[in-house]
């Protein structure tokens, strides 16, 4: 069976990407309005929403229902605010872009209409001239010929303006194509323009919803994976065997002179005498403790019983084992 283990840092990278996308949606009108209080509040609410969503999942996992419920409420309200704000700003930006494109295309549309009218007027003037000639009411038909010439000049002028007009800018091409595709199905009875308006309203909300849910989901997965990895590392470190280096053995006391084999204990050096007494005290306590408890005493118990420093008690205890 395949085990799914998401990458903690990869999830955090996706969460950061979703957060950046949400922030871009919330601040997309800043180039027109400048940084306002609403923008600052939107960023604060976004951060609080992400934090509340991540904490809520952890609280609910631990069955802290009251705490988790409050955090879920905060995350839901913050998500609604971010979603509505991002969608609203996106819709405003999209509407502004549409109006700009329509205004840009208006000049060309007017030039095209003027050219079409001039062509129609030229065709009418030529038809009238031909009718007069066919009726033989005139041979030269100066007035009709002059009308044809004027109409031709109007066509040339309209054609020049049409050539100078800027190229058309596409407006909502994606939604227009989707609406046109939808109208091909017989079951769809809604007009194409209505479908385009509906898609213009749905698009910003869908994108904002994906980014907002991605914020909470990816940040939670990433932080949870990193925390679990750190916890396993600490547990492995705690269970690792502790290697204690062997303490160096004490040097043996100096041998008595050959001619003084019966050295009196009072003539022994004070430092050597203290070491011998401390060693004997530790050895005696360890032996008694072993007989009574059936195990070796802890170093702290040896220090407490003998009153020796930690290093000294530990060294003599190792030598007594």
C-alpha positions in Angstrom: 0.0 0.0 0.0 1.3 3.4 -0.9 1.8 5.9 2.0 1.0 9.5 1.3 3.5 11.8 3.0 3.3 15.4 1.9 6.4 17.5 2.0 6.3 20.1 4.8 8.4 22.7 3.1 6.7 22.1 -0.2 3.3 22.7 1.4 4.5 25.9 3.0 5.8 27.1 -0.3 2.3 26.5 -1.8 0.7 28.2 1.2 3.0 31.2 0.7 2.1 31.2 -3.0 -1.7 31.2 -2.2 -1.2 33.9 0.4 0.7 36.1 -2.2 -2.1 35.5 -4.7 -4.8 36.4 -2.2 -2.8 39.6 -1.2 -2.5 40.5 -4.9 -6.3 40.1 -5.3 -6.9 42.2 -2.2 -4.5 44.9 -3.3 -5.0 44.9 -7.1 -6.7 48.3 -7.0 -3.9 49.9 -5.1 -2.3 51.4 -8.2 -5.4 53.5 -8.7 -6.5 54.3 -5.2 -3.1 54.1 -3.3 -2.6 52.4 0.0 -5.7 52.9 2.2 -6.9 51.7 5.6 -9.0 49.1 3.9 -5.9 47.6 2.3 -4.1 47.4 5.6 -7.1 45.8 7.3 -7.5 43.3 4.5 -3.9 42.1 5.0 -4.3 41.9 8.8 -7.5 39.9 8.4 -5.8 37.6 5.9 -3.0 36.8 8.4 -5.5 36.3 11.2 -7.6 34.0 9.0 -4.7 31.8 8.1 -3.5 31.6 11.7 -7.0 30.8 13.0 -7.6 28.1 10.4 -4.3 26.4 11.2 -4.9 26.6 15.0 -8.5 25.4 14.6 -7.5 22.1 13.0 -5.0 21.5 15.7 -7.5 22.3 18.5 -10.1 20.1 17.0 -7.7 17.2 16.7 -7.0 17.5 20.4 -10.8 17.6 21.1 -10.6 21.2 22.4 -14.1 21.8 21.1 -14.7 25.3 22.5 -11.4 26.7 21.5 -11.6 25.0 18.1 -15.1 26.3 17.6 -14.1 29.9 18.3 -11.2 29.6 15.9 -13.4 28.1 13.2 -15.8 31.0 13.6 -12.9 33.5 13.3 -11.5 31.6 10.2 -15.0 31.5 8.6 -15.7 35.2 9.1 -12.2 36.2 8.0 -12.4 33.9 5.0 -15.8 35.5 4.0 -14.3 39.0 4.4 -11.2 38.1 2.3 -13.3 36.3 -0.2 -15.8 39.1 -0.7 -13.1 41.8 -0.7 -11.0 40.0 -3.2 -13.9 39.1 -5.4 -15.3 42.7 -5.2 -11.9 44.3 -6.1 -11.4 41.8 -8.9 -14.9 42.5 -10.2 -14.2 46.2 -10.1 -10.9 45.8 -11.9 -12.5 43.6 -14.5 -15.3 46.1 -15.0 -12.8 48.9 -15.3 -10.8 46.9 -17.8 -14.0 46.2 -19.8 -15.1 49.8 -19.8 -11.6 50.9 -20.9 -11.6 48.3 -23.7 -15.1 49.3 -24.8 -14.1 53.0 -24.9 -11.0 52.1 -26.9 -13.1 50.1 -29.3 -15.8 52.8 -29.6 -13.7 55.0 -31.8 -13.1 52.2 -34.3 -16.7 51.1 -34.2 -17.8 54.7 -35.0 -15.2 54.9 -37.9 -16.5 51.5 -39.2 -20.1 52.8 -39.1 -19.2 56.0 -40.9 -17.4 54.0 -43.6 -20.3 51.6 -44.0 -22.7 54.6 -44.3 -20.5 56.3 -46.9 -20.3 53.1 -49.0 -24.1 52.8 -48.8 -24.5 56.5 -49.9 -22.1 55.9 -52.8 -24.1 52.9 -53.9 -27.3 54.9 -53.7 -25.8 57.8 -55.8 -24.5 55.4 -58.4 -27.9 53.7 -58.6 -29.7 57.1 -59.1 -27.2 58.1 -61.8 -27.8 54.8 -63.6 -31.5 55.2 -63.3 -31.4 58.7 -64.8 -29.3 57.5 -67.7 -31.6 54.5 -68.4 -34.6 56.8 -68.4 -32.8 59.1 -70.9 -33.8 62.1 -68.9 -30.3 63.4 -69.2 -27.2 62.6 -71.2 -24.5 63.9 -68.9 -26.5 64.1 -65.7 -24.1 66.6 -64.1 -26.0 66.8 -60.8 -26.1 63.0 -60.3 -22.5 62.7 -61.4 -21.5 65.3 -58.9 -23.4 63.4 -56.2 -21.5 60.2 -57.1 -18.1 62.1 -56.9 -19.0 63.5 -53.5 -20.1 60.1 -52.3 -16.8 58.6 -53.5 -14.8 61.3 -51.7 -16.8 60.6 -48.5 -15.9 56.9 -48.8 -12.2 57.7 -49.2 -12.3 59.9 -46.2 -14.1 57.4 -44.1 -11.7 54.7 -45.2 -8.7 56.8 -44.2 -10.2 57.4 -40.7 -10.9 53.6 -40.4 -7.3 52.8 -41.3 -6.1 55.3 -38.7 -8.4 53.9 -35.9 -6.7 51.7 -33.3 -7.0 48.0 -33.5 -9.8 46.5 -31.5 -9.1 45.2 -28.0 -10.7 41.9 -27.1 -13.3 42.1 -24.2 -14.0 39.1 -22.1 -13.0 36.7 -24.8 -12.8 33.7 -22.5 -16.3 34.2 -21.0 -17.7 35.2 -24.4 -16.4 31.9 -25.9 -17.7 29.9 -23.0 -21.1 31.5 -23.3 -21.1 30.9 -27.0 -20.2 27.2 -26.4 -23.0 26.9 -23.8 -25.6 28.2 -26.2 -24.8 25.4 -28.6 -26.6 23.0 -26.3 -30.3 22.8 -26.9 -31.1 22.6 -23.2 -29.5 26.1 -22.6 -32.2 28.7 -23.2 -30.5 31.7 -21.6 -29.2 34.4 -23.9 -25.4 34.6 -24.5 -25.1 38.1 -22.9 -26.7 36.9 -19.7 -24.3 33.9 -19.5 -21.4 36.3 -20.0 -22.5 38.5 -17.1 -22.9 35.5 -14.9 -19.4 34.2 -15.7 -18.0 37.7 -15.1 -19.5 37.5 -11.5 -18.4 33.9 -10.9 -14.8 34.1 -12.0 -13.4 36.4 -9.3 -15.2 34.4 -6.5 -13.9 31.1 -7.7 -10.3 32.3 -7.9 -10.5 34.0 -4.5 -12.1 30.9 -2.9 -9.3 28.6 -4.3 -6.6 30.9 -3.0 -8.3 31.3 0.4 -8.8 27.6 1.0 -5.3 26.9 -0.3 -3.9 29.4 2.3 -5.3 27.5 5.3 -4.9 23.9 3.9 -1.3 24.2 2.7 -0.1 26.2 5.7 -1.6 23.7 8.1 -0.1 20.7 6.3 3.3 22.3 6.1 3.5 23.4 9.7 2.1 20.1 11.0 4.7 18.1 9.0 7.6 20.2 10.2 6.4 20.0 13.8 6.1 16.2 13.5 9.5 15.9 12.0 11.1 18.0 14.8 9.2 15.9 17.4 10.5 12.7 15.9 14.0 14.1 15.9 13.8 15.1 19.6 12.4 11.6 20.5 15.2 9.8 18.6 17.8 12.0 20.3 16.3 11.3 23.8 16.3 7.5 23.1 19.8 7.4 21.8 22.2 5.6 24.2 24.4 7.8 26.3 28.1 6.9 26.0 30.0 7.7 29.2 33.7 7.8 28.8 35.7 5.7 31.2 37.3 7.8 33.9 41.1 7.5 34.1 42.2 5.3 37.0 43.9 7.0 39.9 47.6 6.7 40.0 48.7 4.2 42.7 50.2 5.7 45.8 53.9 5.9 45.9 55.6 2.8 47.2 57.2 3.1 50.6 61.0 3.3 50.7 62.7 -0.1 50.8 64.2 0.6 54.1 60.9 1.7 55.7 58.5 -1.2 55.0 56.7 -0.5 58.2 55.7 3.1 57.4 53.4 4.4 60.1 50.0 5.5 58.9 50.6 8.9 60.4 53.6 9.5 58.2 51.4 9.1 55.0 50.9 12.2 52.9 47.6 14.0 53.7 46.4 14.1 50.0 46.9 10.3 49.6 45.3 9.6 52.9 42.2 11.6 51.9 42.0 9.8 48.6 42.2 6.4 50.3 39.6 7.3 52.8 37.2 8.7 50.1 37.7 5.6 48.0 37.0 3.3 51.0 33.9 5.3 51.9 32.5 5.0 48.3 33.4 1.3 48.0 31.7 0.6 51.4 28.5 2.4 50.5 28.3 0.8 47.0 28.7 -2.7 48.5 26.1 -2.0 51.3 23.6 -0.5 48.8 24.1 -3.5 46.4 23.4 -6.0 49.2 20.3 -4.1 50.3 18.7 -3.2 47.0 20.2 -5.7 44.6 21.4 -3.0 42.1 24.0 -0.3 41.7 23.2 3.1 43.3 22.7 6.1 41.2 25.5 8.7 41.1 23.3 11.2 43.0 22.7 8.7 45.8 26.5 8.1 46.1 27.1 11.9 46.3 24.3 12.3 48.9 25.7 9.5 51.1 29.4 10.4 50.9 29.3 14.1 50.6 31.9 14.0 47.9 32.0 16.2 44.8 30.3 14.9 41.7 33.4 14.0 39.7 35.2 12.4 42.7 32.1 10.3 43.7 31.5 9.2 40.1 35.2 8.2 39.6 35.3 6.1 42.8 32.0 4.5 42.0 33.2 3.4 38.6 36.3 2.0 40.2 34.2 0.1 42.7 32.0 -1.6 40.1 
